[in-house]
Amino acid sequence: MLNIAVLVSGGGTNLQAIIDAIDNGKISDTKICMVFSNNRNAYALERAKKHGIKTEVLVPAEFENRSAFNDAFYELLVSENPDLIVLAGCLVVIPEKIVKAFSGRIINIHPSLIPSFCGTGYYGLKVHEKALERGVKVSGATVHFVDEGTDTGPIILQKPVMIRDDDTAKTLQQRIMEQAEWKILPMAIDLIAKGKVRVENGHAIIDGYDPDVLLG
């Protein structure tokens, strides 16, 4: 059984996709042991509570300084010791000591095709605004392992989404969530639960990977 901690900051639509995929069997042998948020008002916490999932909240502004928050954040995750940490719309910068303590055990979903429109400052609607400003014809989402950089870890899965001429940042955001994020994040967790993902020479390798079959 793969025990996962899901880290969120807002509405929790990706969390809901994970919960639904566990319930309907698309994610196998997996349990959410904790949902963490840095925001007491995150609706994601309500989604977790409705499904009887343990929740924890640490708000950076309630600590003396960022270092104190990072220490508490670290201690919480170490005490829970999940097999996998899933960043599902988490806007907290993960401290380096957490990345090191859980090396190869943290994944993130990013709403673009990395390496495009990623890195420091690229989150939420900003990603889609920049994609539309540049006039690209294809965007999408990426699931990747987390390392010490920002959106620089080994890529596990990507799924493209075509951009329409009449798209706004909000319509593009919604379509990328529906067509890509909510599909490949649960898929990546299931592959990890089945022991099919490994990292070699900085690349994530999926045993038996056939994109036409896996991604449709």
C-alpha positions in Angstrom: 0.0 0.0 0.0 1.4 3.4 -1.1 0.7 6.0 1.6 0.6 9.5 0.1 0.5 13.0 1.6 -1.2 15.5 -0.7 -0.1 19.2 -0.3 -2.6 21.9 -1.4 -3.2 25.6 -1.2 -6.5 26.3 -2.8 -9.6 24.6 -4.2 -8.2 21.1 -4.4 -9.5 20.0 -7.8 -6.4 17.9 -8.3 -6.9 16.4 -4.9 -10.4 15.6 -5.9 -9.2 13.9 -9.0 -6.9 11.7 -6.9 -9.6 10.9 -4.4 -12.0 9.9 -7.3 -9.3 7.8 -9.0 -8.6 5.9 -5.8 -12.4 5.3 -5.3 -12.9 4.1 -8.8 -9.8 1.9 -8.9 -7.8 4.0 -11.4 -5.2 4.4 -8.7 -4.4 1.0 -7.1 -3.0 0.1 -3.7 -2.9 3.7 -2.5 -4.2 5.6 0.5 -4.1 9.3 1.2 -2.7 9.5 4.8 -2.8 13.2 5.1 -3.8 16.4 3.3 -1.7 19.4 4.2 -2.4 23.1 3.4 -0.7 26.4 4.2 -4.1 28.0 3.9 -6.8 27.5 6.6 -9.5 28.6 4.1 -8.5 26.2 1.4 -11.6 24.3 0.1 -9.3 21.3 -0.5 -9.5 20.8 3.3 -13.2 20.4 3.1 -12.8 17.9 0.3 -10.5 15.9 2.5 -12.8 16.0 5.5 -15.8 14.8 3.5 -13.8 11.7 2.7 -12.5 11.1 6.3 -8.9 12.1 5.4 -6.7 13.5 8.0 -5.8 17.2 7.5 -3.0 19.4 8.8 -2.5 23.2 8.4 0.6 25.3 9.0 0.3 29.0 8.0 3.7 30.7 7.4 2.4 34.1 8.7 1.6 32.5 12.1 5.3 31.7 12.7 8.0 34.0 13.9 9.9 33.6 10.6 10.1 31.4 7.5 12.8 29.3 9.1 10.5 28.4 12.0 7.7 27.5 9.5 10.1 25.4 7.5 11.2 23.5 10.6 7.6 22.8 11.6 6.7 21.8 8.1 9.7 19.4 8.0 8.9 17.9 11.4 5.3 17.3 10.3 6.2 15.4 7.1 8.9 13.4 8.8 6.5 12.4 11.6 3.9 11.3 9.0 6.6 9.7 6.8 4.5 9.2 3.7 5.8 6.9 0.9 5.1 9.7 -1.6 4.4 13.5 -1.3 2.2 14.9 -4.0 2.2 18.6 -4.6 -1.3 19.2 -6.0 -1.6 23.0 -6.4 0.7 23.7 -3.4 2.1 27.2 -3.5 4.6 26.7 -0.7 8.3 26.6 -1.7 9.4 23.2 -0.5 12.5 23.7 1.8 15.7 22.0 0.6 15.9 19.8 3.7 12.4 18.3 2.9 13.5 17.7 -0.7 16.6 15.9 0.5 14.8 13.9 3.2 12.2 12.7 0.7 14.5 12.5 -2.4 12.7 10.7 -5.2 9.5 10.7 -3.2 8.0 14.1 -4.1 6.1 14.8 -7.3 4.4 17.9 -8.6 1.8 18.8 -11.3 2.6 21.9 -13.4 0.2 23.4 -15.9 2.4 23.6 -18.9 4.7 21.4 -21.0 8.0 21.8 -19.1 10.5 23.4 -19.9 8.0 26.0 -21.3 6.4 28.5 -19.0 7.8 27.1 -15.8 10.2 28.1 -13.0 10.2 30.9 -10.5 7.1 33.1 -10.8 5.2 30.7 -13.1 2.1 29.4 -11.2 -1.7 29.5 -11.5 -3.1 31.8 -14.1 0.3 33.4 -14.8 1.4 30.3 -16.6 -1.6 30.5 -19.0 -1.3 34.2 -19.4 2.3 33.9 -20.6 1.4 31.0 -22.9 -1.3 33.1 -24.6 1.0 36.2 -24.7 3.6 34.1 -26.6 1.0 32.8 -29.0 1.9 29.1 -28.6 -0.5 26.6 -30.3 0.0 23.8 -27.7 0.2 23.8 -24.0 -0.6 21.1 -21.5 0.5 19.7 -18.1 3.5 17.9 -16.7 4.0 15.6 -13.7 7.6 15.6 -12.5 9.8 14.6 -9.6 10.8 17.5 -7.3 14.4 18.3 -6.8 16.3 21.4 -5.4 15.4 23.5 -8.5 12.0 25.0 -9.5 10.2 22.7 -12.0 13.6 21.1 -12.9 13.1 17.5 -11.7 12.8 14.4 -13.9 9.6 14.5 -16.0 7.3 11.5 -15.4 4.3 12.3 -17.7 3.2 15.1 -20.0 -0.1 15.6 -21.9 -0.7 18.3 -24.5 -3.7 20.5 -24.9 -4.4 22.5 -28.0 -4.9 26.3 -27.6 -7.9 27.9 -29.3 -7.9 31.4 -30.8 -10.6 32.5 -28.4 -9.0 31.2 -25.3 -8.5 33.3 -22.2 -6.2 32.4 -19.3 -9.2 31.0 -17.4 -10.7 28.9 -20.2 -7.2 27.5 -21.0 -6.6 26.8 -17.3 -9.9 24.9 -17.0 -9.4 22.9 -20.2 -5.8 21.9 -19.2 -7.1 20.8 -15.8 -9.9 18.7 -17.4 -7.9 17.2 -20.3 -4.5 16.9 -18.8 -3.9 17.5 -15.0 -6.8 15.4 -13.7 -5.7 12.5 -16.0 -1.9 12.4 -15.7 -1.5 13.1 -12.0 -3.6 10.1 -10.9 -1.9 8.1 -13.7 1.6 9.0 -12.3 0.6 8.0 -8.8 -0.8 4.7 -10.0 2.4 3.9 -11.9 4.5 4.7 -8.9 2.2 2.6 -6.7 2.8 -0.3 -9.1 6.6 0.2 -9.0 6.8 1.1 -12.7 8.7 4.4 -12.4 12.4 4.7 -11.8 15.0 7.4 -12.4 18.1 6.8 -14.4 20.7 9.4 -15.5 18.3 12.2 -14.5 15.4 10.8 -16.5 12.2 9.2 -15.2 11.8 5.8 -16.9 8.4 4.1 -17.0 8.6 0.3 -17.5 6.5 -0.8 -20.5 5.8 2.8 -21.4 3.7 3.2 -24.6 2.2 6.7 -24.8 -0.4 5.7 -27.4 -1.8 3.2 -24.9 -1.1 5.0 -21.6 -2.2 8.5 -22.6 -4.7 7.6 -25.3 
